[in-house]
């Protein structure tokens, strides 16, 4: 769980100090949890669950049994990818879950305050075509009655 806790914290863009402040513990406590030197008590597991949008049972089980936690539905943390020669390699699990294959084209979307999203071009174009046909945008209302 220690590595998963670290990954969740980093994905939430929090330092150990910030997480510690939210939980009213020392930064050293968070560091010990992340290093596998200790585990939080049930009250702190409840806090972690709330902070990361998880169920207490998943957090507690992950610490006590070191089993895979159940992440929120359709939310993933795949780990870290590096940009090498202006190219990004995606983790195999991400490719599998999102049915991405060699040659697929991805649309890169971004928000300077929220981050980058990669969307399969086919799904993006389907979505754009759908919203362009909505009556409010001048499309034919009969086409959208399904």
Secondary structure as the mmCIF struct_conf table of DSSP 4:
data_model
#
loop_
_struct_conf.conf_type_id
_struct_conf.id
_struct_conf.beg_label_comp_id
_struct_conf.beg_label_asym_id
_struct_conf.beg_label_seq_id
_struct_conf.end_label_comp_id
_struct_conf.end_label_asym_id
_struct_conf.end_label_seq_id
HELX_RH_AL_P HELX_RH_AL_P1 UNK A 2 UNK A 11
TURN_TY1_P TURN_TY1_P1 UNK A 12 UNK A 13
HELX_RH_AL_P HELX_RH_AL_P2 UNK A 16 UNK A 23
TURN_TY1_P TURN_TY1_P2 UNK A 24 UNK A 24
BEND BEND1 UNK A 25 UNK A 25
HELX_RH_AL_P HELX_RH_AL_P3 UNK A 27 UNK A 35
TURN_TY1_P TURN_TY1_P3 UNK A 36 UNK A 36
BEND BEND2 UNK A 37 UNK A 37
HELX_RH_AL_P HELX_RH_AL_P4 UNK A 42 UNK A 52
TURN_TY1_P TURN_TY1_P4 UNK A 53 UNK A 53
HELX_RH_AL_P HELX_RH_AL_P5 UNK A 56 UNK A 65
HELX_LH_PP_P HELX_LH_PP_P1 UNK A 67 UNK A 69
HELX_LH_PP_P HELX_LH_PP_P2 UNK A 71 UNK A 71
BEND BEND3 UNK A 72 UNK A 72
TURN_TY1_P TURN_TY1_P5 UNK A 73 UNK A 74
STRN STRN1 UNK A 83 UNK A 84
TURN_TY1_P TURN_TY1_P6 UNK A 85 UNK A 86
STRN STRN2 UNK A 87 UNK A 88
HELX_LH_PP_P HELX_LH_PP_P3 UNK A 89 UNK A 91
HELX_RH_AL_P HELX_RH_AL_P6 UNK A 92 UNK A 97
TURN_TY1_P TURN_TY1_P7 UNK A 98 UNK A 99
TURN_TY1_P TURN_TY1_P8 UNK A 102 UNK A 103
STRN STRN3 UNK A 106 UNK A 111
TURN_TY1_P TURN_TY1_P9 UNK A 112 UNK A 114
STRN STRN4 UNK A 115 UNK A 120
HELX_RH_AL_P HELX_RH_AL_P7 UNK A 121 UNK A 132
TURN_TY1_P TURN_TY1_P10 UNK A 133 UNK A 133
BEND BEND4 UNK A 134 UNK A 134
HELX_RH_3T_P HELX_RH_3T_P1 UNK A 135 UNK A 137
TURN_TY1_P TURN_TY1_P11 UNK A 138 UNK A 138
HELX_RH_3T_P HELX_RH_3T_P2 UNK A 141 UNK A 144
#
